Amino acid sequence: MVASSGLLASTSQSIALLKVELCGGMRPRGVELKMKMPDIHSATRYIAVASTSDFIDRERREDTPTPPVYQDYALMKVLTMLGLNAKNISGVPTQIAPPRIPVHSFECTGQATVTPLDFSGLQDSDVIFIAGHGNPQGLYATGSDLSKTGMDRLIKILTQDGNLKLKRKTKKTIIVLLSCRAGLGFHKSLARRLSKALNIDITVGGALGFTFGSMQTFCLALNEVLPIGLPWFMEYPDSLSLAEAEAHTSAREGKDITFERKKNEIAAFQDKAKQIVKDMKAVISQLTSKEVNKALAELDLKFRSTWLALIRSQFELYARSKTQSNLEFDMWYNFISEGYVWTNGQLVTDQQADSLLTGDLDPGHPERGLTK
């Protein structure tokens, strides 16, 4: 595995780098979109993660079991950064793991059996973050039929303990969907369905593409987002055709960019990216804890410097891809919030919500039909 010395030599250096580089160092913080982005950066965080189960694997007919959260390097990266904020890492002794924002797992273990989220400790200032792999129709951990059964299960997960309605009856509620392409439809459906179920207006934000947890997740409470085009094709070749990828990237950059012309630079970039992922998986494979909070604590205690060094290396590789790797195009949005869209229950009709859940993306959406 790649050694971390020279990147983050100690815990104190890690913390200093996080504070300086994430909260105003490397890149601008972002811009507003169609619906004004709510203030999620300074809010406290309620963190939830979608956990798979044997039942869901069977329902989805997975050839190999989906790794649990504690073995999923991508989700562990998101949860690491989201759970560390400026309030809970300052002055932490090097010999102990820092206190973390707890993570609440939920899962479906049967046709009508779900583990509801425990909102008994929800604070008025909390923004609710839901991390989990998914697509424009929903979260993979809710089943094979994400648009119908999956959404029904998710609504139960969010409402069944009764505390979300009890605690937010007269207050603003914001949900951020991380790690899935929720902004392509799922966020609208969830906002409408959940608002109706609770009789409370819910604001939901989601990403316009594939997302990466990064160093900025720590400070900005959002994952990085791949803009549609060659970045999608490089990471997920089946997500769109090469011709579509080249057309999107060329339009975005204002010049003709082809995969063939940049294949050497792309290959070099991908080699570096794959090595970082390999090293991240090697760290996660050494964890012995099987409950997500215990696994995160173990990660902090045993591998913090190495883990943060890898996250930083990945951030620098992707954030500087256009110039440093000579790709001539960005792998992530320059302004992190450009990759997110927001809505609430009042801005979505029942007809729109139902249409989006069946896979018919908003006809006015520029990325309609370009995902599989």
N, C-alpha and C positions, 0 to 999 in steps of 0.2 A: 504494500500500500504506500502511497506517496507520503513522505514525511511532512510534517507541518511546520518544522522549524524554518525560520526565514519568512513565514507568512504571519503566523500568530504565535509568538514565542511563549506567551503566558496568558493566564486568564485576565490579568489587568490590562494587557495589551488588547485582548479580544474585546473587552468592554469599552475601552477607549475608542477603538476603531468603529465599533457599532454606533456609539454615540455621535462621533464626529462625522463619519461617512454617510450614515443613514439619515440623520436628521438635518440635512442641508448641505452635504458634501458633494457627492459624485454627480447627482442629476437633479434637475428641478422637480418640485413636488407634484405638479400636475395642473390640469385645467378642468373647467367645468364642462359637462356634457348637456344634452337636451334637457333632462331634468337635473336640477342642481344637486350635486352630490352632497349628501348629508355629512356632517362632521363626524367621521368615524375615527380620525387619527388620534384625537385627544380623549375619546370616550374609553371607559373601562370595557373589558371584554368577557363575554360569556362564550366559551369555545366548545363546539360540539363536533364530533367526527362520526361519519357513517362507517360502521364496521360490517364486514361481510359475515356470512354464516354458511354452514354446510347446506342448509335448506336453500338459500339463495343460489349457491353454486349449482345445486341440482336443478333448480328452476331455470337458471340461465344456461344450463347444459355446458358448463365450463369443462374443457378438456383437462385442465389442471386446476387444483384448488386455488382460489384467490388468496394471496398472502394476507394474514391479519395485519391490523394497523401497526403493531409493534415490529413487524418485519417489512413494512412498506417504506422504503427510503424516502419516497416523494412526500408521502403524508407526514412522516416523522420530521422532515425538513420544514414543512409548513407549520406543524404544531410547535416545533422548537422555536421558530422565529416569532410566531404569533403569541406564544406564551411568555416571551421575554419582553417586557417593556421597561421604560426608563425608571419606573417606580420600584421594580423588583430586582434590579441587578446592581444598583449603586452600592459600593462599599462591601461587596461580597468577598469574604475570605477565600483564598485560593484553594483551601483544603476541603471545602464543602460545596455541594451543589446549591445554586441559588434557588430561592423560593419561586415557584412557578404558578401561573394562572392554571387552575385545574381544568382538565379536559373531560367532557361528558360524552361517553360513547353511546350509540344507539344501534340497534340491529333488528332484523326480522328473522325470527327463528321458526316460523310456521306460516301457513296460508293466511291466518288472521291473527298471528301472534307477533307483537312488536314490543320492543323495550322502549317505553316512553322516556323522553328527556325529563330530568328532574329540574324543574324551574323554581323550586322552593327557595333557593338562595339568590334568585335573580334580583339584581339591583336596578334602581331607576335609571342609573347612568350607563347600564350595560347595552352594548350593541351585540347582537347574537351572530356569531360566525359559524357557518356549517361547512366543514371540509369533507370532501369525498369525491371520488372519481365519478364522472358522469358525462352526459351529452346534452344536446339542447332539449331533450324531453325529460330528463330527471337524473337521479342518482342510481348507479348500478347496484348499490347495496339494497335498494328497495325492490328489486326483482327484475324479471324479464320484460314485463309489460309496464315500462316506466310511466307511460302517458296516462294510464287508467289505474290499475291496481297499485302501481308504485306511488302515484300521487296520493291515493287514498291512505296508503300506509304512512306516508310522510306526514300527512295532516294529523293522523292519530298519534304519531310520535311527538308532534309538537303540541298537541292539545290534551292528551289523555290524562295527564296528571292534574289538569285544571288550573295550575298556577300561572301560566302565561296570561290567561284571560283575567284571573283574579288580580295579578300584580300590574297589568298594563291596561286595565279597563278605561282609564282616563288619561293614559300617557302614550307618548310616541313610541313606536316599536320599529326597529331597523334590523333587517336580516341581510347579511352578506354571504353569498354563495361562492365558495372557493373551490378550486381544483376541478371544475367542470365547465362546459361551455354554456353556462346557464343564461347568459345574456342573449342567446339566440332564440329564446322563447320560454324557457323554464321559469325564469324570474317573474315573468308576467303572470303565468298560470298560478304560481305559488302565491303571489301577492293577492290575486283575486280570490282564490279558493280559501286561503287562510283568513283573509279579511272577512269573508262571509261566515266562516266557521266560528270566528270569535266575536263577530260584530264590532270589530275594531279595525281601523285603517292601518294596514301594514305596508311599510316601505321595504322593497327588496332590490338588491343590486346583484348583478351577475356579469361574468366576463364574456367578451365577444369571441373568444377563442381558447385554445389550449393554454393552461397556466403553469407557471413555475413559482414555487416558494423561493424567496430570495432574501438577501440581507434587508431589502426595503420592506419586506413583510413585517419586520420588527417595528419599524417606525410608522409606516404609512398604513398598516393593517390591510394591505391588498397584495395579492400575488402579481408577479409579472405576467404579461399576456403576449402571446405570439401573434403578430399581425398576419392576416390571411395572405397567402402567397408562398414564396419559396421557404420561409420559415416553417409553415405548416407541412409542406412537402418534405423538407429535410427531417423533421421530427416524426411525422406520421404520413408516410407516402400514400396511404390509402385514403387520406382525408379529402383529396381533390386531385385532378389530373395535373400533369406537369405543365401542359399548355395554360391551364387556368392559373397555376401558381406563377408562372412567368408573366402572364398578363397583369395579375394583381400587383406584383412587385414592381414591374416596369412602370405601371401607372402611378404607384405610390412614390417612386423615386424620380419620375419624370424623364426617364431614359430607358433604352432597351437593355434589359438584363436577362440573360439566358443561363440555364443550368450548365449547358455545355461549355460556355465561355468561362464560367467561374468554377468549373468542376474541381480544379486543383485546390483552390482556396477553400471550397466547400468540404472537400475530403480532409484537408488539414484541420479545419475547424471541427468536423465530426470526430476525428481521432481524439482530439483534446477533450471534447465533450463526453465521449464514451469512456475515456479513462477516469474522468472525475466521477461519473456515475458508478463505474466499477469500484472506485475507492469508497464512495458513499455506501454502497451495498456491503462492502467488506466490513465497514464499521458497524452497520446495523446488524449484520450476521453474528456479531460477537455479543449482542445483548442477550441476557438470560431471562430477564423479566418479561412476563407475558400480559400484564395489565398495562394499558397505555401510559398512565401517569407514572407508574413504577419504572417503565422502560425509559421514559423521558428523563426521569431523575437519574437513572443509571447512566444514560447517555451524557448528561451534564457532569456527573461525578467522575466517570472513567475516561471519556473521550472528548471532552468539551473543546479543547484547543484544536485537535485534529478535525473535529466535525465542523467547527466554525471556519476553520481554514479552508475546508473544501467548499463550504457554502460561499465563502468570499471568492474563491477561485472561479467557481461557476458564474457568479455574478459578474466578475470582471471580464470573463470570456464573452458572455452574451451581451453585456451592456456596451462593450467596445468593439463589437463584431464588425461594424461598418468600416472602421478605420484600422484598428489594430490587426484584425484578421483579413482586411482588404476584401471583404465580401461585397462592398458597395451598397449593402442594404442592411437595415436593422433587424436583429433577431427578436427584439422586444420593442414595445412602444417606448418612445423616448420619454413621454409623460405617462406615468403608470395609470392614471385615471382615464386616459383616452381609451383604454381597453375595457372599460366598464360602462354599463347602462343601468339606469335606475327607474323604478316605477312604483306605484302604490295601487291598492285595491280599487280606488276611485277612478283611476286612469285606464282600467282594463274592463271590458265588458265580458259577460259570461260567454258570448259567442266567440270572442277573441281567445279567451282562455281555453275553451274546448277545442278550437281550431289548432291552437299551438300545441296542445297535448296530443293531437293526432298526427303531429309532424308537419302540418302545413304552416310554415313559418310566416311571419308577418309579410304580406306582399310588398310593403314599402321598405323592407329591410334590404340593404345593399348586399348582404351575404346570403340571401335566400337560395336554398338549394345547393350550396357549395360544400355541405358537410354530409358525411355518410354515417 
